[in-house]
């Protein structure tokens, strides 16, 4: 067993709260990513699980045992850090076996565990090499092997791929998933890279300002974000947000109108001021494009900037108000819409086009609280003519 549970865990540094009342349950054998912007508290959370940092309040459990007061060596965990930190004067074998040797483990056990780790990590023929003779990816695998030979209940990884180049990062994150599945060990992985979190994890825990925002499978976080922060953080490019209000089952803003908006299931007033509509770039389409399925709303906009990136093309749109472009000189931020289309879409800069939204992918949020209200408008919600 390698379950981990945090109960109302907080960490304060004077007047600064790094982690605020975190409650989190991780099942045995799960791969969980803690993700969020820099300074959000994800590494501090990992350090409290490991015992490297003492929480200000709350309790930490590993295998249902309260380890709150135990030092790291007694928690049966192994950590892999962003800084690989191999001993430069030791070869691969000595680096991998060092933790076992200082514990007095029998040589036979050490040899067996190192051999198993070498096979798992495909490090055959490298045991007598020095760290300076290894590539970045090989050094990272040695650091992982050093953790594997411990045979811990829980792996804790703090941005272990951050110092690798982009191609090697993609390769190593696949390797980490393969290793975790093969060893069937609980893994808690800290990253600021939401793509890593989405592709590697059974569940993603999204943190902001020390507060857990949502923990769910990656696609749930993407398709049903709990609030405005999660909606804007998960997904690249980020979700578009349009502030407006709902009255008579209609969402209205300065530039966008969407009919058939029902808020009854959200347990809020059917008519509500301060509603934010969210739609992802890939769910915005030119009205002239053929669409299978329902669309909702219509926006007239001028094409400001076009960015071809290979398989997709990003189109920055400036919505029009009363027949003219609104905020034409505004930066590419809140006053723009970003649309993602295929590269064969016939659009030119400065062209004025009408765009519409995929109704099943429209999200509505309470502007004041940020809480999600509606995910997707159902076809039956659309008014009939």
C-alpha positions as CSV (number, residue, x, y, z in Angstrom):
1,X,0.0,0.0,0.0
2,X,1.1,3.6,-0.7
3,X,-1.8,5.8,-0.1
4,X,-1.3,9.4,0.9
5,X,-3.7,11.7,2.7
6,X,-3.5,15.3,3.8
7,X,-6.0,16.6,6.3
8,X,-6.4,20.4,6.6
9,X,-2.7,20.9,6.0
10,X,-1.4,24.5,6.1
11,X,2.0,26.1,5.9
12,X,2.6,29.7,7.0
13,X,5.8,31.8,6.9
14,X,5.0,34.7,9.1
15,X,2.1,36.6,7.5
16,X,2.5,34.6,4.2
17,X,0.3,31.5,3.8
18,X,2.1,29.2,1.3
19,X,-0.5,26.3,1.6
20,X,-4.0,27.0,3.0
21,X,-6.0,24.2,4.6
22,X,-5.1,21.5,2.0
23,X,-7.2,18.3,2.1
24,X,-6.1,15.7,-0.4
25,X,-6.4,11.9,-0.8
26,X,-4.2,9.9,-3.2
27,X,-4.9,6.3,-3.7
28,X,-2.3,3.5,-3.8
29,X,-0.7,3.2,-7.2
30,X,-2.0,6.6,-8.5
31,X,0.0,9.0,-10.5
32,X,-1.0,12.5,-9.3
33,X,0.4,15.8,-10.6
34,X,0.4,18.9,-8.5
35,X,0.2,21.8,-11.0
36,X,-0.1,25.5,-10.8
37,X,1.8,28.8,-11.5
38,X,5.1,29.5,-9.8
39,X,4.7,30.2,-6.1
40,X,1.3,28.5,-5.8
41,X,2.4,26.1,-3.1
42,X,2.9,22.8,-5.0
43,X,6.5,22.2,-4.0
44,X,5.7,23.2,-0.4
45,X,2.9,20.6,-0.4
46,X,5.4,18.0,-1.7
47,X,7.9,18.9,0.9
48,X,5.4,18.5,3.7
49,X,4.5,15.0,2.4
50,X,8.2,14.1,2.5
51,X,8.9,15.7,5.9
52,X,11.4,18.1,4.5
53,X,9.1,21.0,5.6
54,X,7.0,20.9,8.8
55,X,3.4,22.0,8.3
56,X,2.0,24.8,10.5
57,X,-1.2,22.8,11.1
58,X,-3.0,19.7,9.8
59,X,-1.9,16.0,9.5
60,X,-0.1,13.9,6.9
61,X,-0.9,10.2,6.5
62,X,1.0,7.5,4.5
63,X,-0.7,4.1,4.4
64,X,-3.2,5.4,7.0
65,X,-0.3,6.0,9.4
66,X,0.0,9.5,10.9
67,X,3.6,10.5,9.9
68,X,3.2,14.2,10.8
69,X,6.0,14.1,13.3
70,X,8.3,11.6,11.5
71,X,11.5,12.6,9.8
72,X,11.9,11.9,6.0
73,X,14.0,8.8,6.6
74,X,11.1,7.1,8.4
75,X,8.4,7.9,5.9
76,X,9.3,5.2,3.3
77,X,9.4,7.7,0.5
78,X,11.9,8.6,-2.2
79,X,12.4,11.9,-3.9
80,X,13.7,13.0,-7.4
81,X,14.5,16.7,-7.7
82,X,14.9,19.2,-10.5
83,X,18.5,19.4,-9.6
84,X,19.7,15.8,-10.4
85,X,22.6,16.2,-7.8
86,X,24.5,13.0,-8.6
87,X,27.8,12.6,-6.7
88,X,30.4,13.6,-9.4
89,X,33.2,11.4,-7.9
90,X,31.0,8.2,-7.9
91,X,30.2,6.0,-10.9
92,X,26.6,5.0,-11.7
93,X,26.6,1.9,-9.5
94,X,27.8,3.8,-6.5
95,X,25.4,6.7,-7.1
96,X,22.4,4.3,-7.3
97,X,23.4,2.2,-4.4
98,X,24.6,4.9,-2.0
99,X,21.3,5.2,-0.1
100,X,21.2,1.5,0.5
101,X,24.8,1.2,1.6
102,X,24.5,3.9,4.3
103,X,21.5,1.9,5.6
104,X,23.6,-1.2,5.9
105,X,21.7,-3.2,3.3
106,X,23.3,-6.5,2.4
107,X,25.5,-6.5,-0.8
108,X,23.4,-9.2,-2.4
109,X,20.2,-7.2,-1.9
110,X,22.0,-4.1,-3.3
111,X,23.2,-5.9,-6.4
112,X,19.8,-7.3,-7.1
113,X,18.0,-4.0,-6.7
114,X,20.5,-2.1,-8.8
115,X,20.3,-4.8,-11.5
116,X,16.5,-4.6,-11.5
117,X,16.6,-0.8,-11.8
118,X,19.2,-0.9,-14.6
119,X,16.9,-3.2,-16.6
120,X,13.9,-1.0,-15.9
121,X,15.7,2.2,-16.9
122,X,17.7,0.7,-19.8
123,X,21.0,1.7,-18.3
124,X,22.8,-1.6,-19.2
125,X,26.5,-1.1,-19.7
126,X,26.7,2.2,-17.9
127,X,27.3,1.2,-14.3
128,X,31.0,2.0,-14.4
129,X,30.5,5.4,-16.0
130,X,30.9,8.7,-14.2
131,X,28.2,11.3,-14.3
132,X,30.3,13.6,-16.5
133,X,30.2,10.8,-19.2
134,X,26.4,10.7,-19.3
135,X,23.9,12.7,-21.3
136,X,21.2,14.7,-19.5
137,X,18.6,12.0,-20.0
138,X,20.9,9.3,-18.7
139,X,21.8,11.3,-15.6
140,X,18.1,11.8,-15.0
141,X,17.5,8.1,-15.3
142,X,20.3,7.4,-12.8
143,X,18.7,9.8,-10.3
144,X,15.4,8.0,-10.8
145,X,17.2,4.7,-10.4
146,X,18.6,5.9,-7.1
147,X,15.0,6.4,-5.9
148,X,13.8,3.1,-7.4
149,X,16.3,0.9,-5.5
150,X,14.9,2.2,-2.2
151,X,11.7,0.3,-3.1
152,X,9.6,3.0,-1.4
153,X,5.9,3.2,-0.9
154,X,5.7,6.7,-2.6
155,X,7.7,8.5,-5.2
156,X,7.8,12.3,-4.9
157,X,9.1,14.1,-8.0
158,X,9.7,17.9,-8.0
159,X,10.0,19.1,-11.6
160,X,12.5,16.4,-12.4
161,X,12.4,17.2,-16.2
162,X,12.7,21.0,-16.0
163,X,16.4,21.1,-17.0
164,X,16.0,18.9,-20.0
165,X,15.5,20.1,-23.6
166,X,12.0,19.9,-25.1
167,X,12.6,16.7,-27.1
168,X,14.1,14.9,-24.2
169,X,11.4,16.1,-21.8
170,X,8.7,14.4,-24.0
171,X,10.7,11.2,-24.1
172,X,11.4,11.2,-20.4
173,X,7.8,11.8,-19.4
174,X,6.8,8.8,-21.4
175,X,9.6,6.8,-19.6
176,X,8.3,8.0,-16.2
177,X,4.8,6.8,-17.0
178,X,6.1,3.4,-18.1
179,X,8.3,3.0,-15.0
180,X,5.5,4.0,-12.7
181,X,3.1,1.5,-14.2
182,X,5.7,-1.3,-14.1
183,X,6.6,-0.7,-10.5
184,X,2.9,0.0,-9.5
185,X,4.0,2.6,-7.0
186,X,2.2,5.8,-5.9
187,X,3.8,8.9,-7.6
188,X,3.2,12.5,-6.8
189,X,4.7,14.8,-9.4
190,X,5.1,18.6,-9.2
191,X,5.2,20.6,-12.4
192,X,4.2,24.1,-13.6
193,X,3.8,22.6,-17.1
194,X,0.1,21.8,-17.5
195,X,0.9,19.7,-20.7
196,X,3.0,17.4,-18.6
197,X,0.3,17.2,-15.9
198,X,-2.4,16.4,-18.5
199,X,-0.5,13.7,-20.3
200,X,1.1,11.9,-17.4
201,X,-1.5,11.8,-14.6
202,X,-4.4,9.7,-13.4
203,X,-5.6,12.8,-11.7
204,X,-4.5,16.4,-11.6
205,X,-4.5,18.6,-8.5
206,X,-4.6,22.3,-9.6
207,X,-3.4,24.7,-6.9
208,X,-3.5,28.5,-6.9
209,X,-2.4,30.8,-4.1
210,X,-1.9,27.8,-1.8
211,X,-5.5,26.7,-2.2
212,X,-6.6,23.5,-4.0
213,X,-8.8,24.5,-6.8
214,X,-9.8,21.1,-8.3
215,X,-8.6,17.5,-8.3
216,X,-9.9,15.3,-11.1
217,X,-8.9,13.3,-14.1
218,X,-7.2,15.5,-16.8
219,X,-10.1,15.6,-19.2
220,X,-12.5,16.4,-16.5
221,X,-10.4,19.4,-15.5
222,X,-10.4,20.4,-19.2
223,X,-14.0,19.8,-20.0
224,X,-15.6,20.7,-16.7
225,X,-13.3,23.2,-14.9
226,X,-14.4,24.0,-11.4
227,X,-13.8,27.8,-11.7
228,X,-12.4,30.6,-13.8
229,X,-8.9,29.9,-12.7
230,X,-8.9,26.3,-13.7
231,X,-10.6,27.1,-17.0
232,X,-7.9,29.7,-17.8
233,X,-5.0,27.6,-16.6
234,X,-5.8,24.3,-18.2
235,X,-5.6,24.3,-21.9
236,X,-3.2,25.9,-24.4
237,X,-4.0,28.4,-25.8
238,X,-6.1,29.6,-22.8
239,X,-9.9,29.8,-22.8
240,X,-11.5,33.0,-24.0
241,X,-13.6,34.8,-21.4
242,X,-16.5,37.3,-22.1
243,X,-18.2,39.1,-19.3
244,X,-21.9,39.8,-19.5
245,X,-25.2,38.9,-17.9
246,X,-28.1,36.5,-18.4
247,X,-31.8,37.6,-18.7
248,X,-34.7,35.7,-20.2
249,X,-32.5,32.7,-21.0
250,X,-30.1,34.9,-23.1
251,X,-26.5,35.7,-22.4
252,X,-25.6,39.2,-23.5
253,X,-22.4,41.2,-23.5
254,X,-21.2,44.2,-25.6
255,X,-20.3,42.0,-28.4
256,X,-21.8,38.5,-27.9
257,X,-25.4,37.2,-27.6
258,X,-26.2,33.6,-26.9
259,X,-29.8,32.3,-26.7
260,X,-31.0,29.3,-24.7
261,X,-28.9,29.8,-21.6
262,X,-30.6,28.1,-18.7
263,X,-29.2,28.6,-15.2
264,X,-31.8,26.6,-13.3
265,X,-29.5,23.6,-12.8
266,X,-26.8,25.8,-11.4
267,X,-29.0,26.7,-8.4
268,X,-28.8,30.4,-9.2
269,X,-31.3,33.0,-10.4
270,X,-32.4,32.4,-13.9
271,X,-31.6,36.0,-14.6
272,X,-28.2,36.9,-13.2
273,X,-25.8,39.9,-13.6
274,X,-22.1,39.2,-13.5
275,X,-21.9,36.0,-15.7
276,X,-18.7,35.2,-17.6
277,X,-19.0,33.1,-20.8
278,X,-16.0,30.9,-21.5
279,X,-15.2,29.2,-24.8
280,X,-11.9,27.6,-26.0
281,X,-10.2,28.7,-29.2
282,X,-10.8,25.3,-30.8
283,X,-14.6,25.7,-30.2
284,X,-14.9,28.9,-32.2
285,X,-15.7,28.6,-35.9
286,X,-16.3,30.9,-38.8
287,X,-20.0,30.9,-39.6
288,X,-19.1,30.1,-43.2
289,X,-17.5,26.8,-42.1
290,X,-19.6,23.6,-42.2
291,X,-20.2,22.3,-38.7
292,X,-21.7,19.0,-37.7
293,X,-23.7,19.6,-34.5
294,X,-25.1,22.7,-32.9
295,X,-23.6,26.1,-32.7
296,X,-24.7,29.1,-30.6
297,X,-24.2,32.8,-30.7
298,X,-22.8,35.0,-33.4
299,X,-19.9,37.6,-33.2
300,X,-18.8,39.9,-36.0
301,X,-15.1,40.6,-35.7
302,X,-12.1,41.8,-37.6
303,X,-9.1,39.6,-38.1
304,X,-6.2,41.2,-36.3
305,X,-3.3,38.7,-36.3
306,X,-2.9,35.2,-37.9
307,X,-0.3,32.8,-36.5
308,X,0.3,29.6,-38.5
309,X,1.9,26.9,-36.2
310,X,1.7,23.9,-38.5
311,X,-1.3,21.7,-37.9
312,X,-3.3,24.6,-36.4
313,X,-3.6,28.3,-37.2
314,X,-4.3,30.8,-34.4
315,X,-6.5,33.8,-35.4
316,X,-6.8,36.8,-33.1
317,X,-10.2,38.5,-33.5
318,X,-11.3,42.0,-32.5
319,X,-15.1,41.9,-31.9
320,X,-17.0,44.7,-33.5
321,X,-19.5,47.0,-31.7
322,X,-22.1,48.9,-33.7
323,X,-20.5,48.1,-37.0
324,X,-16.9,49.1,-36.1
325,X,-14.0,47.3,-34.5
326,X,-13.9,47.7,-30.7
327,X,-10.5,48.5,-29.2
328,X,-8.6,48.1,-32.4
329,X,-5.3,49.1,-30.7
330,X,-5.8,47.0,-27.6
331,X,-3.2,44.4,-26.8
332,X,-3.9,40.7,-27.5
333,X,-5.6,40.1,-24.2
334,X,-9.1,40.4,-22.8
335,X,-10.6,42.5,-25.6
336,X,-9.7,39.9,-28.2
337,X,-11.0,36.5,-29.1
338,X,-8.6,33.7,-30.1
339,X,-9.8,31.2,-32.6
340,X,-8.0,28.0,-33.5
341,X,-8.7,26.7,-37.0
342,X,-7.1,24.3,-39.6
343,X,-4.4,25.9,-41.7
344,X,-6.5,25.5,-44.9
345,X,-9.1,27.9,-43.5
346,X,-9.4,30.9,-45.9
347,X,-9.0,33.9,-43.7
348,X,-6.9,37.0,-44.2
349,X,-5.8,39.8,-41.8
350,X,-8.1,42.8,-41.6
351,X,-11.0,40.8,-43.0
352,X,-14.3,41.1,-41.2
353,X,-16.0,37.7,-40.5
354,X,-18.8,36.3,-38.4
355,X,-17.9,33.5,-35.9
356,X,-20.0,31.2,-33.8
357,X,-19.4,28.9,-30.8
358,X,-19.8,25.1,-30.4
359,X,-22.9,25.1,-28.1
360,X,-21.8,21.9,-26.3
361,X,-18.5,23.5,-25.3
362,X,-19.8,26.8,-23.9
363,X,-19.0,27.4,-20.2
364,X,-20.7,29.9,-17.8
365,X,-19.1,31.2,-14.6
366,X,-20.2,33.4,-11.8
367,X,-18.0,36.5,-12.4
368,X,-17.9,37.5,-8.7
369,X,-16.9,34.1,-7.2
370,X,-15.4,32.5,-10.3
371,X,-17.4,29.3,-9.7
372,X,-18.6,27.3,-12.7
373,X,-22.3,27.4,-13.4
374,X,-22.9,25.6,-16.7
375,X,-20.7,23.3,-18.8
376,X,-22.2,23.1,-22.3
377,X,-25.6,24.2,-23.6
378,X,-27.8,21.2,-24.4
379,X,-29.6,21.2,-27.8
380,X,-33.0,21.2,-26.1
381,X,-32.0,24.5,-24.4
382,X,-31.8,26.2,-27.7
383,X,-35.1,28.1,-28.6
384,X,-37.0,26.9,-31.6
385,X,-38.2,29.3,-34.2
